[in-house]
Amino acid sequence: MSSEFVGRRSALAEIERYLSTARGGTPQLAVVEGSTGSGKTKLLQQLADCHAGSTVWRARGTKWESARDFGVLEQLLRTPIGTDDPGTISAAVLDHVARRTPDNSTVLILIDDGHWTDIGSMKALVSALNRTDQTVCMVIAVNTQMLFGTANDLVELLSQHSHNTITLGPLEPSEIQELAATLVNVTLPLPVARRLREHVGGSTRYLVQTLHEVPPPTWAYWLPEMPVPQAATALFLSKLAACDQATQALVEAAAILGTQCSLAHAAALAEVKHPVEALDEAFRYDLLAVTESPGSTEIRFTSPLARASINSSLGPVRARRLHLRASRIVGTESQALNHRVAASFFPDDDLADELEEFASAKAEGGAWAAAAEVLIKASRLSSSPTDRQSRLLQAVDALIGAGDVLHARLFAAEIESFPASSLRDATLGYLAIMLGRQAEASQMLSQAWETCDPALEPNTAALICQRRVLDSLFRWHGKDVVAWAEQTAALAEESNPAVIESEAIVGLGLAATGRTAEARASYEGSAADRLLGAQPQRFRMGKGWLDLALDEPESARQELERAIPTMYHAGSHRISMSGQAWLARAQFVLGEWDDALGTVNNAAALVDEVGLELLRPLVHWTGAQIHALRGDEPAAQAHLRLAHADVHDYEMMFIPACLARAQIAEAKADYDSVVRALRPIAELSPRQGIDEPGFWPWADMFANGLVLSGHIEEADQFLIPHERVTWDRKHHSSMARLGYVRGRILAAHGDIDAARDSFEASLGYIDRLSLPYDRARINLAYGQTLRRARKRKEADVVLSAARDGYAMLGATPYIERCDRELKAGGVNARRVANPTSELTPQEKEVVRLIARGASNKEAAEELFVSIKTIQYHLTRIYTKVGVRSRTELVAMLLEPK
């Protein structure tokens, strides 16, 4: 495969599957569809190169020959067609295949620009394909944009093979990065790759041209305007030149106003009296399209490159005049400012001041991304180097606040070159926090605080304090969180964004020091109820996290779901990702594991998109645990690799990484590995809030691992201080979790009655809490303890309850573990005369279908339920009738009564 063939490997692999089917005796026709420049021709060329040893026939449709019968077929056969009889032509094709193909060889027919193929050729080829016994695979590439202008017969014929259609969409940003590295030896930053993908409108052709035309060093910097390939400029400007004057004016006005704008605004800016007629002509030339929206008719460019090409052709004087006029026509302050910026070719301190003031208002509302965009422009317009640097620092700080770490990193080298200042160091420290670089963050923030004079720079001092609040939170040092939050509030006004974010976090610091009543109070009547915009997002996340820790998972789920969206209020991706990470934990403890995995996948994609390494372990922790509990070892290991962190990282990274590793080991009953995974947490010093009940569920797992790996006395001594704190806090779920380990220890010491009391108390603590996994976990430990104490009938009841709980969650390894315990207990070994008598009517229907040989899918379709519901019924049926599998169930039903 060519080293330059990037991004279409999955499409190539799919075609190879069709080839394999053809080699199995079933000729195939595959359709490759994509827009202009999507890489169809390159894909066919690569396919031909890969099969150079086979018989490859190639042809290309052309517009001027599309009405000529058998034009494409003549290209393939290399001979004129002297008849129009379909049977004769089909026989000629078959004869040609037989004569030109060695025995057992594959014939690969490749047709490019298939939308221009004449219908006669297509019918003859398809007819021959249906009759041949040769190994033949035909691949036809069509342009989806042009297919609608072709003959209806061709569209209908191709639609019959829609099940064999391969669609070439835009390359993914990661594929664009690979392409840049391969073609021009450039390491393309991910934000630049994403912008480039949008800029070329998904066209692989224009993407490659852009990479070749731009000097490689250029890509290392932030580009205010993306370059336009020469071929695109020539194409779109030739289309524009063919339009009349009014249409040209409307299109140029639209280019000034944006990729999408109001038709009314474009008409006003262009001073066109009949905009609909002009729009119609632009539509015919594929420059503009209409997008209906509530309240107005919107127009948009068919390609971002069309707008960029036309903008580049306007010239400075005309572009400036149009932008200034547009600033008086558009409806919002933000749009007006953007047009004034675009009209400014020299520094303009007055406009820069306006921009900074506007950005400040955006920041106060939590719209950090919008604030950053405006501040970058203000920096460019500043005549003073000091102002320029200050505004760029604020812009980068806002980007980090929005969670767009990858974008912020593009400016890191530039701001590191600035003269040392408290604001520069605070910004670099903030970036280091989000990248998970604890030592670097601590150094930069300490340096910023030492060089800052709060009396002269109170707002900068407050900002540094707020960064120390975050640093303390991610180190999970509750006392420091509270102390720095108080310092922040003392330095700045209540409306200052630094004060607001510290207020949203201080409750977590209070809870981490055991001051739970004060923590709850900090969110009652908080700023979340009086602030507008995105700022309440921070309070929702903080309160949701606290609720989860304080055994209120339903409330936590509600708050965290409200903290996630950023579309309408332009909030922070960092807060959204934190919210999703803790929402996944809430869904986990509530037993909503499928929802939790969906949340994890969404958050993981966002982590990759913005580069927020700090939250990566927290996000993947839940994914690793659920997959391990469900017996999917490869998926669990994949999450574990992404959750990697070590003792030098922030505790917020290190603890979830340890927990994920331990939970995977525990699912495999490898308790020595559980202890090894969690011992680094036990050895942290000081642990401060890590041992506070409710936040990090590690203590019971570590103690349980010690017990089951034979270290009873160590487990006993380890548990005592944790029990003391937990009972003092009256934290019920933690009391239950530590209680079941205490029950194991008591049983190991021979006091089965005390052990029974401990297990029963543990179940009582969570009796009114929605914690199905914890309940099943306690029942399993209880049942194992009773069985080993030869209390078999009691053990059978408890183990059956554990099995039912695990079955509802789909925790396969633990279902099997319960089955082994139940079988070893022997209570249900002898089956009753009518084993199905205790089944519900729905369960009996499932048994009837299974006995008839139906699969889970067939049973689900018969009963109009999901496959998951059938699986759930089966696990309950197995428990009730005393079998462990479908095979045993069928065998039992077939036994003579």
PEPECOR-V231798 format. One record per run of one state. SS is the DSSP state (h for helix, s for strand, l for the rest). FROM is the first residue (numbers start at 1). TO is the last residue. If there is no record, write none. Layout:
SS|FROM|TO + SS|FROM|TO
This chain:
l|1|8 + h|9|23 + l|24|27 + s|28|34 + l|35|39 + h|40|50 + l|51|54 + s|55|60 + l|61|62 + h|63|65 + l|66|70 + h|71|77 + l|78|85 + h|86|100 + l|101|105 + s|106|112 + l|113|113 + h|114|116 + l|117|118 + h|119|131 + l|132|134 + s|135|143 + h|144|147 + l|148|151 + h|152|159 + l|160|161 + h|162|164 + s|165|167 + l|168|172 + h|173|184 + l|185|189 + h|190|199 + l|200|203 + h|204|213 + l|214|215 + h|216|220 + l|221|229 + h|230|241 + l|242|244 + h|245|257 + l|258|259 + s|260|262 + h|263|270 + l|271|274 + h|275|284 + l|285|287 + s|288|293 + l|294|295 + s|296|301 + l|302|303 + h|304|313 + l|314|315 + h|316|329 + l|330|332 + h|333|342 + l|343|348 + h|349|364 + l|365|367 + h|368|381 + l|382|384 + h|385|402 + l|403|404 + h|405|409 + l|410|411 + h|412|416 + l|417|421 + h|422|434 + l|435|437 + h|438|451 + l|452|457 + h|458|474 + l|475|477 + h|478|491 + l|492|496 + h|497|512 + l|513|515 + h|516|522 + l|523|526 + h|527|529 + l|530|535 + h|536|549 + l|550|552 + h|553|564 + l|565|572 + h|573|589 + l|590|592 + h|593|610 + l|611|612 + h|613|629 + l|630|632 + h|633|642 + l|643|650 + h|651|667 + l|668|670 + h|671|682 + l|683|687 + h|688|691 + l|692|698 + h|699|708 + l|709|711 + h|712|729 + l|730|731 + h|732|748 + l|749|751 + h|752|765 + l|766|771 + h|772|788 + l|789|791 + h|792|809 + l|810|811 + h|812|825 + l|826|840 + h|841|851 + l|852|855 + h|856|863 + l|864|866 + h|867|881 + l|882|885 + h|886|894 + l|895|897
